[in-house]
Amino acid sequence: MRRPAARPALVAGAVALALGATAPTIASAASGWAPTGSMAAGRSAAAAVRLADGRILVASGFSGTGEVPSAELYDPARGTWSPAGTLGAGRHYAAAALLPDGRVLLTGGFTAAGATATTELYDPATNAWTPGPPMHRPRSGQVAVALGDGRILVAGGSDFLQPAEATSEIYDPATGTWSAPVPMGAGRENARAALLPDGRVLVAGGADQGGGSTTFAASAETYDPRLGVWAPTAAMTDARSQAGSAVLRDGRVVVVGGVNRSGLVGRAEAYAPASGTWQVMGPALLTGNTTAATTLADDRVLVQTDATATTPLLDPTTGAVTGEYALDVPRVQPTLTPLADGRILVAGGTVANGVRSPTAQLFTPRTRRTATGGDAGAVRAGAAAERDVVVRNDGPERLWTTGVAVEGADAGDFTVVREDCTDGPVTAGDDCVVRVRFAPTATGPRTARLALDDNAETSAAPALTGTGEQAPPAEEEQPQPTPQDPAPRPAAPVPAPVPPALTPPAATSAAPTLRIRGIRATDGGTRIRLRVETSAARVAAVATHTEPGRADVRAPQGLLPGPGRIAVARAGARPLTAGTHELVLARTAVGRRARFALRTVRLRVVVTATGADGQVTRRVGAVRARVRLPR
């Protein structure tokens, strides 16, 4: 007895293309979908959860011939997968949720023996699975929602071809036990659920395959954990099962796609918790038999469906499809998981010829950027000047940059000396710096542009400008007499002896040389290591960052040298020999009464070299680090 993973029985008609005949627009450069590492095993209908450390756990699923017993972990920083233990029982159509202590609870699903009430617990600390307490009812295709107090609500589901389960139960991680089942208004399999801002849980739609026929629900209900009861709320306009759902910033819940007895459901609806009503959103979307959805940082909803590789973006303000991207191939029941950095991971799913794919794709949303500081001014031919081009992320998403180059008519006059844009993503409202050297090879205006390989490809390339000035003429030599017309050479006067006291002083020595060879943050941002090459006798360094409005007047004197400016690390002047040296900047003390939070910032590192004669040279660098800042 096995339930087919693609659920063809719920496909009620041909796939409807509701966006017209326009070809999909595929995002270029770094935005859109791109390949990432592949899993060891192909799987569909698996369960996926984002762990507390940002990694993605994908558990079990269906291989096409049986349940996959393994689980795997995706590391977004490396783009690779690693084993995550073996389950006690392979299962698909299970539901998973993250517990407050970082473990993952995997519930129910369909096993080789049918729907199950068993659960398993995954512990990232040991990378192993252990049996959990069984639920009161076997459930497959149920929903699992983490409540505000850390408990896990599991609702609905079914046992194959039996009436859909019309109860819910709650797992309490503090006691490791399940509550007694609570009746729901209707039995639902493959419904959609979401946690509302007031702590209630919305469950909408679903199907019931009991009694030899399939019925689809438009009804919805909410669970109040304070009262422990379900209450009916307004029904959707369209009955649907296997839909996608996403929660908007204002608390509304968008449900899109799915299938019902009339065929594929093309339009989306939004539930408003305050009024308890649904509203149809804009035109119909391209949809399929199974649909998944998630929200981007700008509140648009990314929709993935099995009917096509195209993944539309739904604008909840206008209800319009504002852009389209495409996966490598259409996928049936992959996992769709948002990452902590705003990107989205799709893994596995059924592809052509019924193959369960091990491949994965990563979606990077598009953002916007601006740049300042690209004008180097006037520089004499043969000389050079350096300027910092500040690239600011003006969009809602993180700015991902994979390459920086110079191109344009006079590209040879501009050189990227160093940059920190490729060190990691730049959060919205933050910036990165590209230092450019301008060395004109000719006089007059010189122009080029920075070519940034990033996910802001619709933003203009930062302009690089400068003016080459003619070098001053060399001092003319006096004409020498020709051999045919010799001129009398006057006798050279004998200089009078100069008293020792009047001997002119020696020329002033040059400023010491100083180069920053590299900067990196270590130990969670508490230490900064940099290598400097200098001819100086002494060197000092300080790393700071500016966070307006982050100053804490309760912090001890010296921690905040100015409003919003926090000294993160400091190294005092010390004797050096000429050559290359490593400096370690240690974090300054933190006040006990100040409140702190982790945040990724760009640190400005200023290195000062002082020669034996007092001449000073300064260099400025930058590095991104995750540090603890006053709230």
VMD Tcl script that draws the C-alpha trace (Angstrom):
set ca {
  {0.00 0.00 0.00}
  {1.75 3.16 -1.20}
  {0.58 6.67 -2.00}
  {2.01 7.93 -5.31}
  {4.26 10.91 -4.60}
  {2.97 13.06 -7.46}
  {-0.70 12.64 -6.44}
  {-2.00 12.42 -10.03}
  {-5.49 11.70 -8.71}
  {-5.80 15.37 -7.70}
  {-5.01 16.70 -11.17}
  {-8.43 17.69 -12.39}
  {-7.57 19.09 -15.80}
  {-4.91 20.31 -18.17}
  {-2.33 22.80 -17.00}
  {-3.67 26.32 -17.58}
  {-1.27 29.10 -18.65}
  {-2.92 32.20 -17.26}
  {-0.19 34.73 -18.05}
  {-0.71 34.81 -21.79}
  {1.71 33.82 -24.51}
  {4.58 36.12 -23.53}
  {7.87 34.28 -23.13}
  {9.26 34.34 -19.60}
  {11.97 36.89 -18.83}
  {15.00 35.17 -17.38}
  {17.02 37.23 -14.90}
  {20.63 37.81 -15.90}
  {23.86 38.25 -13.93}
  {23.63 37.43 -10.23}
  {19.89 37.83 -9.64}
  {17.51 34.98 -10.32}
  {18.14 31.25 -10.13}
  {21.60 29.70 -10.29}
  {22.91 26.19 -9.61}
  {24.32 25.35 -6.20}
  {25.61 22.12 -4.67}
  {23.66 18.88 -5.19}
  {22.40 16.48 -2.55}
  {23.73 12.94 -2.32}
  {20.25 11.48 -2.90}
  {17.39 12.50 -5.17}
  {14.12 13.05 -3.32}
  {10.68 14.64 -3.62}
  {7.99 15.43 -1.03}
  {10.70 15.84 1.63}
  {10.52 18.03 4.74}
  {12.79 21.07 5.09}
  {13.59 23.39 8.01}
  {16.04 26.27 8.46}
  {18.15 25.66 11.55}
  {19.09 28.30 14.09}
  {22.59 28.61 12.57}
  {21.16 29.27 9.08}
  {21.78 25.83 7.56}
  {18.93 24.01 5.84}
  {17.90 20.52 6.92}
  {16.19 18.41 4.23}
  {14.83 15.15 5.63}
  {13.70 11.93 3.97}
  {11.25 12.13 1.03}
  {10.44 9.73 -1.80}
  {12.98 8.32 -4.28}
  {10.53 6.95 -6.84}
  {10.87 3.40 -5.53}
  {10.70 3.98 -1.80}
  {11.17 6.37 1.08}
  {14.62 7.96 1.43}
  {15.99 7.15 4.90}
  {18.66 9.86 4.95}
  {18.74 13.57 5.70}
  {21.15 16.24 4.46}
  {22.33 19.69 5.54}
  {22.88 22.62 3.16}
  {25.48 25.22 4.14}
  {24.63 28.55 2.45}
  {28.11 29.96 3.10}
  {29.77 27.16 1.11}
  {26.95 26.10 -1.17}
  {27.50 22.45 -0.23}
  {25.60 19.57 1.36}
  {26.69 17.19 4.12}
  {25.07 14.09 5.68}
  {22.63 14.70 8.55}
  {22.16 11.22 9.93}
  {19.74 8.42 9.14}
  {16.11 8.40 10.23}
  {14.54 5.51 12.06}
  {11.90 5.31 9.32}
  {11.99 6.95 5.90}
  {8.86 8.99 5.14}
  {7.42 11.51 2.70}
  {4.57 14.02 3.22}
  {5.91 14.49 6.76}
  {5.86 17.87 8.53}
  {8.78 19.39 10.41}
  {9.23 22.32 12.80}
  {12.13 23.96 14.64}
  {12.11 23.71 18.44}
  {13.32 26.53 20.74}
  {16.44 24.57 21.72}
  {17.53 24.21 18.08}
  {16.38 20.64 17.53}
  {13.93 19.69 14.78}
  {10.72 17.74 15.28}
  {9.67 15.56 12.31}
  {6.09 14.30 12.50}
  {4.07 11.64 10.72}
  {4.23 11.19 6.97}
  {3.81 8.19 4.72}
  {6.13 5.21 5.29}
  {6.46 1.82 3.62}
  {3.76 0.62 6.04}
  {1.40 3.53 5.39}
  {0.63 6.74 7.29}
  {2.36 6.89 10.66}
  {1.94 8.56 14.03}
  {5.64 8.26 14.84}
  {7.94 11.26 15.27}
  {11.68 11.76 15.27}
  {13.97 14.44 16.71}
  {17.09 15.76 14.99}
  {19.82 17.35 17.13}
  {22.32 19.52 15.17}
  {24.79 19.25 18.05}
  {25.15 15.49 17.56}
  {24.01 15.35 13.91}
  {21.79 12.41 14.82}
  {18.12 11.39 14.96}
  {16.37 9.89 17.97}
  {12.79 8.60 18.31}
  {10.24 11.10 19.59}
  {6.93 10.44 21.30}
  {4.22 9.25 18.90}
  {1.23 11.41 18.08}
  {-2.28 10.28 18.98}
  {-3.29 9.91 15.30}
  {-1.43 8.73 12.18}
  {-1.07 11.72 9.86}
  {0.26 12.26 6.35}
  {0.02 15.59 4.55}
  {-0.59 17.43 7.84}
  {0.60 20.94 8.77}
  {3.02 21.77 11.61}
  {3.32 25.30 13.03}
  {5.60 26.56 15.81}
  {3.52 28.60 18.27}
  {4.76 31.74 19.95}
  {5.53 29.87 23.18}
  {7.69 27.24 21.44}
  {5.11 24.44 21.33}
  {4.33 22.77 17.98}
  {0.77 22.56 16.64}
  {0.10 19.67 14.22}
  {-3.26 19.67 12.44}
  {-5.11 17.63 9.83}
  {-3.52 15.06 7.56}
  {-4.89 11.65 6.69}
  {-4.30 7.93 6.55}
  {-4.24 6.84 2.90}
  {-7.71 6.94 1.31}
  {-9.27 7.36 4.74}
  {-11.32 10.43 5.75}
  {-9.05 13.40 6.42}
  {-8.12 13.86 10.08}
  {-10.33 16.54 11.73}
  {-8.22 16.97 14.86}
  {-5.06 18.76 16.01}
  {-2.59 18.07 18.80}
  {0.27 20.02 20.38}
  {3.80 18.89 21.21}
  {5.35 20.47 24.31}
  {9.18 20.33 24.09}
  {9.48 21.13 27.81}
  {7.75 17.87 28.76}
  {8.28 15.87 25.56}
  {4.57 14.98 25.40}
  {1.57 15.46 23.11}
  {-1.70 17.04 24.22}
  {-5.01 15.28 23.73}
  {-6.47 15.78 20.22}
  {-8.70 18.84 19.79}
  {-11.54 18.71 17.22}
  {-11.37 20.93 14.14}
  {-14.23 22.23 12.04}
  {-13.29 20.01 9.09}
  {-10.86 17.28 8.14}
  {-8.06 18.60 5.90}
  {-5.17 17.01 4.06}
  {-2.65 19.20 2.22}
  {-4.14 22.37 3.68}
  {-2.02 25.50 4.26}
  {-1.30 27.04 7.66}
  {0.31 30.22 8.98}
  {1.04 31.83 12.35}
  {-0.84 35.13 12.65}
  {0.56 38.25 14.38}
  {-1.78 37.82 17.37}
  {-0.53 34.26 18.01}
  {-3.45 32.43 16.41}
  {-2.96 29.90 13.62}
  {-4.84 30.04 10.31}
  {-5.56 26.79 8.43}
  {-7.24 27.08 5.01}
  {-8.34 24.76 2.23}
  {-7.22 21.16 1.84}
  {-8.77 17.98 0.51}
  {-10.53 14.89 1.86}
  {-10.09 11.61 -0.07}
  {-12.22 9.50 2.23}
  {-15.31 7.65 1.04}
  {-13.96 6.84 -2.41}
  {-14.13 10.40 -3.74}
  {-12.12 13.60 -3.29}
  {-13.65 16.81 -2.01}
  {-11.85 20.15 -1.88}
  {-12.36 22.76 0.84}
  {-12.66 26.53 0.55}
  {-13.32 26.84 4.28}
  {-10.83 28.16 6.80}
  {-10.51 28.19 10.59}
  {-8.24 29.63 13.26}
  {-6.75 28.06 16.38}
  {-6.33 30.16 19.53}
  {-3.60 28.65 21.75}
  {-4.80 30.69 24.75}
  {-8.24 29.07 24.60}
  {-7.17 25.78 23.04}
  {-10.06 25.75 20.53}
  {-10.71 26.17 16.80}
  {-13.10 28.79 15.45}
  {-14.47 29.20 11.90}
  {-13.46 32.23 9.83}
  {-14.40 33.41 6.34}
  {-14.02 30.93 3.49}
  {-11.80 31.50 0.47}
  {-13.33 32.35 -2.89}
  {-11.80 29.22 -4.42}
  {-11.64 25.76 -2.91}
  {-8.06 24.48 -3.22}
  {-5.60 21.86 -2.03}
  {-1.81 21.68 -2.47}
  {-1.63 25.47 -2.70}
  {1.27 27.73 -1.77}
  {1.12 30.22 1.11}
  {3.21 33.12 2.39}
  {2.90 35.67 5.20}
  {3.27 39.39 4.39}
  {4.82 42.05 6.62}
  {1.41 43.41 7.60}
  {0.30 39.96 8.81}
  {-1.88 39.07 5.83}
  {-1.62 35.51 4.53}
  {-1.46 34.96 0.76}
  {-2.68 31.63 -0.64}
  {-1.92 30.99 -4.30}
  {-2.45 28.20 -6.80}
  {-3.43 24.65 -5.99}
  {-6.02 22.33 -7.46}
  {-9.75 21.67 -7.04}
  {-12.46 19.65 -8.80}
  {-12.67 22.22 -11.62}
  {-8.96 22.09 -12.38}
  {-5.94 24.19 -11.51}
  {-6.59 27.31 -9.44}
  {-4.89 30.29 -11.06}
  {-5.56 33.20 -8.75}
  {-4.31 34.25 -5.35}
  {-6.23 35.38 -2.27}
  {-5.09 37.24 0.85}
  {-6.50 36.74 4.35}
  {-6.63 39.79 6.63}
  {-6.51 38.69 10.30}
  {-7.97 41.95 11.60}
  {-11.19 41.65 9.61}
  {-11.23 37.89 9.14}
  {-11.89 38.27 5.41}
  {-10.33 37.19 2.11}
  {-9.59 39.35 -0.92}
  {-8.78 38.13 -4.43}
  {-5.44 39.54 -5.61}
  {-5.08 40.70 -9.21}
  {-5.06 38.54 -12.33}
  {-4.65 34.79 -12.43}
  {-1.14 33.38 -12.07}
  {0.60 30.63 -13.94}
  {0.02 27.64 -11.70}
  {0.14 23.86 -11.51}
  {-0.96 20.84 -9.54}
  {1.32 21.54 -6.57}
  {2.41 25.03 -5.60}
  {4.85 26.51 -3.09}
  {5.39 30.16 -2.18}
  {7.53 32.37 0.04}
  {7.92 36.09 0.71}
  {10.87 38.27 -0.31}
  {12.20 41.20 1.73}
  {10.18 43.69 -0.34}
  {6.97 41.71 0.41}
  {6.62 40.26 -3.08}
  {5.69 36.58 -3.19}
  {7.78 34.11 -5.17}
  {5.64 31.29 -6.58}
  {6.98 27.86 -7.61}
  {4.80 25.30 -9.33}
  {5.20 21.91 -10.98}
  {3.66 23.03 -14.28}
  {6.64 25.05 -15.50}
  {10.13 26.20 -14.64}
  {8.89 29.79 -14.52}
  {8.62 31.26 -11.00}
  {6.44 34.40 -11.04}
  {6.68 37.21 -8.48}
  {3.36 38.47 -7.13}
  {3.16 42.08 -5.93}
  {0.68 42.08 -3.00}
  {0.04 45.81 -3.35}
  {-1.17 45.70 -6.94}
  {-1.83 42.00 -7.35}
  {0.28 42.08 -10.52}
  {3.10 39.82 -11.57}
  {6.07 42.19 -11.44}
  {8.75 39.92 -12.83}
  {9.51 36.39 -13.84}
  {12.48 34.12 -13.28}
  {12.97 30.49 -14.19}
  {14.45 27.39 -12.59}
  {16.60 25.04 -14.64}
  {13.69 22.58 -15.08}
  {10.14 22.18 -13.77}
  {10.12 20.39 -10.40}
  {7.28 18.52 -8.72}
  {7.22 18.84 -4.92}
  {10.74 20.11 -4.25}
  {11.51 21.86 -0.98}
  {11.33 25.68 -1.10}
  {13.12 27.28 1.86}
  {14.06 30.94 2.50}
  {17.60 31.46 3.79}
  {18.48 33.88 6.57}
  {20.28 36.13 4.06}
  {17.20 36.62 1.85}
  {18.04 34.05 -0.82}
  {15.79 31.05 -1.48}
  {16.78 27.40 -1.85}
  {14.93 24.88 -4.01}
  {16.10 21.30 -3.59}
  {15.12 18.02 -5.20}
  {11.69 17.31 -6.62}
  {10.52 15.13 -9.49}
  {11.80 16.18 -12.94}
  {11.48 14.72 -16.44}
  {10.69 11.01 -16.80}
  {9.77 10.74 -13.12}
  {13.36 11.11 -11.93}
  {13.79 12.35 -8.36}
  {16.49 14.96 -8.66}
  {19.33 15.54 -6.17}
  {20.11 18.97 -7.67}
  {19.39 22.33 -6.06}
  {19.02 25.92 -7.22}
  {19.55 29.17 -5.34}
  {17.45 32.29 -5.97}
  {19.03 35.71 -5.40}
  {16.50 38.59 -5.42}
  {17.33 41.74 -7.36}
  {18.21 44.93 -5.50}
  {19.33 48.50 -6.32}
  {22.56 50.41 -5.73}
  {24.07 53.85 -6.13}
  {27.68 54.99 -6.05}
  {29.57 58.18 -5.12}
  {33.18 59.27 -5.22}
  {34.12 58.21 -8.74}
  {35.67 61.55 -9.77}
  {39.45 61.62 -9.28}
  {39.81 65.31 -10.24}
  {42.81 66.71 -12.08}
  {46.04 64.70 -12.05}
  {49.25 65.42 -13.97}
  {50.22 62.92 -16.62}
  {52.74 60.54 -15.15}
  {51.35 60.97 -11.62}
  {48.52 59.08 -9.86}
  {45.76 59.67 -7.28}
  {43.49 57.27 -5.41}
  {39.80 57.73 -4.60}
  {37.23 55.60 -2.73}
  {34.08 54.79 -4.66}
  {31.33 54.13 -2.10}
  {28.74 51.64 -3.40}
  {25.50 51.87 -1.42}
  {22.75 49.25 -1.34}
  {19.56 51.27 -1.85}
  {17.28 48.30 -2.39}
  {15.35 46.06 0.02}
  {17.45 42.94 -0.58}
  {21.08 42.21 0.19}
  {23.64 43.22 -2.43}
  {25.73 40.26 -3.60}
  {28.87 41.12 -5.60}
  {31.04 38.43 -7.16}
  {33.42 40.58 -9.22}
  {34.71 44.13 -9.70}
  {36.47 45.35 -12.86}
  {37.05 48.51 -14.88}
  {35.80 48.93 -18.42}
  {35.21 51.77 -20.86}
  {37.08 54.07 -23.22}
  {39.94 54.93 -20.86}
  {39.88 51.83 -18.66}
  {43.67 51.64 -18.76}
  {43.89 54.87 -16.74}
  {41.91 53.45 -13.80}
  {42.94 50.51 -11.59}
  {41.07 48.85 -8.73}
  {43.55 48.89 -5.84}
  {41.37 47.06 -3.34}
  {37.70 46.58 -2.49}
  {35.48 44.92 0.10}
  {32.33 44.52 -2.01}
  {33.13 40.88 -2.75}
  {33.82 40.06 0.91}
  {30.16 39.20 1.52}
  {26.60 40.49 1.09}
  {25.90 44.16 1.85}
  {22.69 44.62 3.81}
  {20.03 47.13 2.76}
  {21.13 50.68 3.56}
  {24.79 49.70 4.04}
  {27.70 50.21 1.68}
  {30.99 48.79 0.47}
  {34.08 50.58 -0.87}
  {36.15 50.22 -4.04}
  {39.48 52.10 -4.02}
  {40.48 53.20 -7.54}
  {43.84 54.62 -8.67}
  {43.73 57.18 -11.49}
  {46.96 57.49 -13.49}
  {46.20 59.44 -16.69}
  {48.10 58.45 -19.80}
  {46.98 61.52 -21.73}
  {45.68 65.01 -21.09}
  {42.04 66.02 -21.04}
  {38.93 64.28 -19.69}
  {39.33 60.54 -19.04}
  {36.32 58.28 -18.45}
  {35.59 54.67 -17.56}
  {33.14 52.76 -15.38}
  {33.14 50.14 -12.66}
  {31.76 46.84 -13.89}
  {30.12 45.19 -10.88}
  {28.98 41.60 -11.20}
  {26.08 41.74 -8.75}
  {22.34 41.37 -8.30}
  {21.66 45.05 -9.06}
  {22.11 44.67 -12.80}
  {19.41 47.24 -13.59}
  {21.35 49.95 -11.72}
  {23.78 52.09 -13.70}
  {27.46 51.19 -13.59}
  {29.38 53.64 -11.34}
  {31.16 56.25 -13.49}
  {34.89 56.85 -13.15}
  {36.14 60.25 -14.28}
  {39.29 62.34 -14.09}
  {41.26 64.91 -16.01}
  {44.80 64.45 -17.17}
  {46.90 67.60 -16.93}
  {50.09 68.27 -18.81}
  {53.23 67.83 -16.73}
  {55.28 71.04 -16.17}
  {58.01 71.56 -18.82}
  {61.51 70.48 -17.93}
  {64.03 73.29 -17.22}
  {65.67 74.40 -20.48}
  {69.45 73.95 -20.82}
  {71.61 76.92 -21.84}
  {72.88 76.56 -25.42}
  {76.49 75.41 -25.61}
  {78.96 77.17 -27.92}
  {79.85 75.34 -31.14}
  {83.40 74.20 -31.81}
  {83.60 76.58 -34.82}
  {82.78 79.55 -32.63}
  {84.35 78.92 -29.27}
  {83.39 81.33 -26.60}
  {85.75 82.33 -23.86}
  {85.05 80.40 -20.68}
  {85.15 82.68 -17.64}
  {87.28 81.57 -14.81}
  {85.29 79.91 -12.08}
  {85.22 82.01 -8.93}
  {86.74 80.46 -5.87}
  {83.99 80.12 -3.28}
  {84.62 81.58 0.10}
  {84.80 79.02 2.90}
  {81.52 78.56 4.71}
  {81.69 78.59 8.47}
  {80.37 75.37 10.08}
  {77.54 77.28 11.70}
  {76.26 78.34 8.27}
  {76.27 74.86 6.71}
  {72.76 74.36 5.19}
  {70.58 71.68 6.87}
  {70.14 68.27 5.25}
  {67.00 67.74 3.12}
  {63.91 66.53 4.99}
  {63.50 62.74 4.81}
  {60.52 61.25 2.97}
  {57.39 60.00 4.74}
  {57.54 56.30 5.60}
  {56.06 53.80 3.16}
  {52.97 51.91 4.29}
  {50.81 49.30 2.55}
  {47.96 47.26 3.94}
  {48.35 43.76 2.53}
  {45.08 42.30 3.83}
  {42.48 42.63 6.55}
  {40.29 39.90 8.01}
  {37.99 39.62 11.01}
  {38.36 36.59 13.28}
  {36.85 35.22 16.46}
  {33.36 36.53 15.67}
  {34.59 40.05 15.01}
  {36.35 40.39 18.36}
  {39.77 40.43 16.68}
  {40.94 41.96 13.44}
  {44.13 40.75 11.80}
  {45.93 42.78 9.16}
  {49.32 42.61 7.48}
  {51.17 45.85 6.87}
  {54.30 46.50 4.85}
  {56.13 49.58 6.09}
  {59.48 51.29 6.41}
  {58.37 53.04 9.59}
  {59.76 52.64 13.07}
  {56.36 52.66 14.75}
  {52.83 51.80 13.62}
  {49.36 52.15 15.18}
  {45.93 51.01 14.03}
  {42.31 51.55 15.01}
  {39.10 50.00 13.65}
  {35.81 51.85 14.02}
  {32.39 51.92 12.47}
  {29.58 54.44 12.49}
  {26.08 53.40 13.53}
  {23.85 56.50 13.92}
  {21.46 56.21 16.80}
  {23.28 53.25 18.31}
  {25.11 55.15 21.01}
  {24.27 54.02 24.56}
  {24.80 56.70 27.18}
  {24.95 54.02 29.88}
  {28.05 52.47 28.36}
  {31.35 53.25 30.11}
  {33.41 56.26 29.15}
  {35.62 55.59 26.15}
  {33.54 52.83 24.61}
  {31.63 55.38 22.55}
  {34.07 58.12 21.55}
  {31.31 60.02 19.71}
  {27.55 59.85 19.05}
  {27.00 56.60 17.23}
  {30.72 55.93 16.74}
  {31.92 52.79 18.50}
  {35.59 51.88 18.84}
  {35.61 48.18 18.01}
  {39.31 47.44 18.11}
  {42.54 49.29 18.78}
  {46.29 48.63 18.67}
  {48.80 51.03 20.22}
  {51.96 52.31 18.55}
  {54.87 49.92 18.88}
  {58.45 49.63 17.54}
  {58.88 47.81 14.23}
  {61.61 46.91 11.83}
  {61.12 47.61 8.15}
  {59.25 44.82 6.41}
  {55.90 43.00 6.60}
  {54.18 42.59 9.96}
  {50.89 41.18 11.29}
  {48.89 43.37 13.65}
  {46.14 41.96 15.87}
  {43.51 44.46 17.00}
  {41.60 43.29 20.08}
  {38.06 44.36 20.92}
  {37.66 47.08 23.55}
  {35.86 46.23 26.80}
  {32.07 46.16 26.83}
  {30.07 47.94 29.52}
  {28.05 45.65 31.77}
  {24.99 47.86 31.79}
  {24.71 48.31 28.05}
  {22.42 46.06 25.98}
  {24.05 44.49 22.95}
  {22.94 42.68 19.79}
  {24.82 40.93 16.98}
  {25.03 42.84 13.74}
  {27.16 42.67 10.60}
  {28.88 45.98 9.94}
  {31.68 47.39 7.82}
  {34.67 48.34 9.94}
  {36.94 51.20 8.88}
  {40.55 50.37 9.68}
  {43.01 53.28 9.86}
  {46.73 52.43 10.08}
  {49.26 55.16 10.95}
  {53.01 54.71 10.39}
  {55.47 57.11 12.05}
  {59.06 57.38 10.87}
  {62.04 57.98 13.10}
  {61.98 61.67 12.16}
  {58.28 62.09 12.98}
  {56.95 61.89 9.40}
  {53.51 60.22 9.28}
  {51.76 58.11 6.63}
  {48.16 56.92 6.94}
  {46.27 54.25 5.04}
  {42.60 53.31 5.27}
  {41.12 49.85 4.70}
  {37.83 48.12 5.37}
  {36.53 44.72 6.45}
  {33.08 43.31 7.20}
  {32.55 41.59 10.56}
  {29.70 40.40 12.74}
  {30.10 42.24 16.06}
  {28.06 42.93 19.16}
  {26.73 46.47 19.23}
  {24.73 48.46 21.79}
  {21.04 48.36 20.92}
}
mol new
graphics top color blue
foreach p $ca { graphics top sphere $p radius 0.5 }
foreach p [lrange $ca 0 end-1] q [lrange $ca 1 end] { graphics top cylinder $p $q radius 0.2 }
display resetview
